Amino acid sequence: MGAAGWRSLDLFYNYHEKVKPELNGNFESWLTRHWVGKMENRQAVTNRLKVLVELLVESFLKLSKEPEIRLVSIASGSAQAVLEAIKRCPHLNIRAILIDADPTAIEEAGRMVSSCGLDEKFSIVCNTTKCLEEVCADFQPHIIEMVGFLDYRPKNKAIQLIDQIKSFLPQDGIFLTCNINKNREKIFLDWLLLWPMIYRNEQEFAELLIEGGFSPENIQLIYEPFRIHGIAMCRK
């Protein structure tokens, strides 16, 4: 239940902290250890989180001379990566706007922000990407982060969205995004987890970003060790 939502990612991201300690010797626990604990896609999405946090921290440090660093997170979910990155840069003045259309994701993000004592640094918006123009015109972000959303956007809509995002960034602004790569567990995700996504190989992912307006020399593609998730850092 709830594939493609923030809850699934939360269980994948935090399997060792939240799920594994609750398992016992029954059949359900055995299945969980076998199908979730050992699943390459589960491990890969955890790797993606780690890469993203590092790239966010790197982006913040590149902008460290700014009196205020502003970030917009699209389809933010619980915003775990953004929170972890901001906590690692307590010396920087960072503000963030989280946008998600799922009220439960917004509620969880708000809870996590409050638990970290970072309420003054965050604004939370329950809306779709239709609000981007208004939000960015007022907020003027240096960084736009959109991880996981391209996995569900067909090519033409993805290109249109990337082009729009680029237009909202200042010169040398940073766009962080990702796309899932074709992999051997795809049939399992499609038919057992009921988690359909749009899989793109490295070339297809790069072409998407280039057709969206980013120059090839300003695109850095990083694949986590399983090469299931590609993370892109694009500079305007």
N, C-alpha and C positions, 0 to 999 in steps of 0.2 A: 504493500500500500504506500502511496505517496511518492513513487518514483518521480524523478525530475524536480523534486521540491527540495527545500532547504533541510528538511528532516533527514532525507536520505543522505545528503552530503554530510550532515552533522554526524550521523552514525559512521559514515566512511572515514571522515576526518579524524574522529575521536574514538575509533574502534577499541584501541588498547586501553583508553581511559574510561569509557562509558559502557562498552558492551562486554568485553572480555572478562572483567572482574565479576560480572553477574552470571556468567555461565557456570553450569554444574555438570554432572555426569549423565544427564538425560539425553534422549535422542535429538531433541530440538537444539540443545547446546552443541552436540556433535555436528549436526548439520551446519550450524552457524560457524563453527570453527573451520569446517571444511570448505563451505561455499563462500563465506564472507571473509574470514580471516586469511585464507590462502588465495583469494581471487586477485588476479593481477590488476584488474580495474580498480579494486578497492585500494590496493597499495599505490597504484599510480596516481589516483586522485589525492592521496595523502602527500605524495611527492610533489604534486602540482601546488598544493597549499604551501609547502616549504619553499619552493622556487618563487612563488608569488610574493611571499613575505620578504624574501631577500631582495627581489626586484623593487618592491615598494620602498624598502629602506634605502636602497641605492638611489631611487628617484628622489626621495626626501633629501638625501645628502647632496644631490646635485643642485637642489633648489635651496640649500641652507642659507644663502645670502638674502633670500626673500624675507621681508618682515613677517609675512604670513603665507604659509603654503596651503593651497586649497585643492581639495580632491572631491570628485564626484564618483560614486560607485553605482553602476547601473545593474539592476537585477541583483542587488547586494545580498539577498538572503540574510543570514545572521551576521554577515560582515566579519567573520572570524579573522581573515587575513589582514584586513584593514586595521582592525583593533590590535592584533599582535604586532604589526609594523609600527603603529603609532606608539605603542607602549615601549618599543625599543628605541624611540627617539624623543625622550622626555625633554631634551634641551631645545627642541624645535617647536615653533608655534604652528601647529597644523590644525586645520579645520576640515571637516568632511560632511558631505551630504550623501545620505544613503537613500536610494530609490528602489522600491520593489512594489509590484502590484499585489503581492500576497499579504493580506493583513496579519497572518500568523507569523510570517517572516519578519515583518516590521516590528511586531510585538516582541519577538525573540531578540532582534537586534537591539531594541530599546532596553531590554532586560540586561543584555550583555554589556552594553555601553554603561549603564548605571552601575553594574557590579564592578566595573573597572574604574569608576569614579571619573568618567570622561564626558559627562553630560554636556558640559559647556563647549566641548569641541565638536559635537555632532548635531546635525539636523536630520530628521527622518521624514521621508515623503512616501506615502502610499499612493503610487500612481504607475502608469505605464511609461514607455519611452516618449509618449506624446508630450510629456511635460518637460522634456530635455531643453528645448529652446528657451523656454521661460526661465527655468532654473539656471542654466548656464549664462544667460544674458545678465542675470542679476548677480550671480556668484563669481563668474569669471574664473573657472578652475584652471590650475596649472597641470593637473593630472586627471585623466578620466580612466577609470578601471571598470572593465566589463568581462568578468570571467565566468564562463559557463553558458552565456546567452547565445553565442554564435552556434553552439551545438544544436540549436533549435530553429535557426533562421535560414530559409532557403537563399540561394545565391544572390538573386537580385535584391531582396530585402536586406541581406547582410551588407552588400556593397553600399546600398543607399544609406544605411545606418552608420557605417564606418565613415563615409564621406561627410555625413552630418556631424559626427563626433569630431572629425578633424577640423571642421569649420569653427567649432566652439573653443578650440585650443589656441593659446597664444603662440607666437614663434618660439620654437624649442620646447613647446608643451609636450607632454608624454601621454601616450595611450597604451594601456596594458590590457591584453585580452588573451584568449586561448581558443583552441578547437581540439576536439577529440580526433585521434587518428584511427584509421581502420586497424582492427586487431582481432585476434582469434576468439575472443570472448564475446564478440558482437552478437552472435545468435543467442547467447545466454541472456544478455541484457535485453534484447528485443522481445524474446518469447517467454522467458521465465520471470524476469524482473519487471517486464512490461515498461521498459525504459527506452523508447525509440529516440535516436539522435541522428544528426546529420554528420557522418564521418567524412573527414577530409585528410588526405595525405599532406606531406610537407609542402609539396609544390602547389597543391590546390589552396592550402591555407595562405601561402605567400601571395599567390595570385589574387586572392580575395582582398588582402590588405593593400596591394598595389593598385588594383582596380578601384579601391576605396579612396585612393589619392595619396598614399604614403610612398615616398621614393624608396627603391630597394636598398640604397645605401643607409637609409635611416630606419631600417627594420632589423631587429635582432630576434632571431628565433631560437628558443631553447626547448629541448625535449628532455623530459625527466627520464630516468634510467630504463623504464619499460618502453619508452617511445610511444606511449599511448596518448599522452597529453602534450601538445605543443603550446608553449607560452610565448607570446610576442610582446616585445617592448618597441614601440614605434615613436619616433620623434618627428614633430612637425617641421 
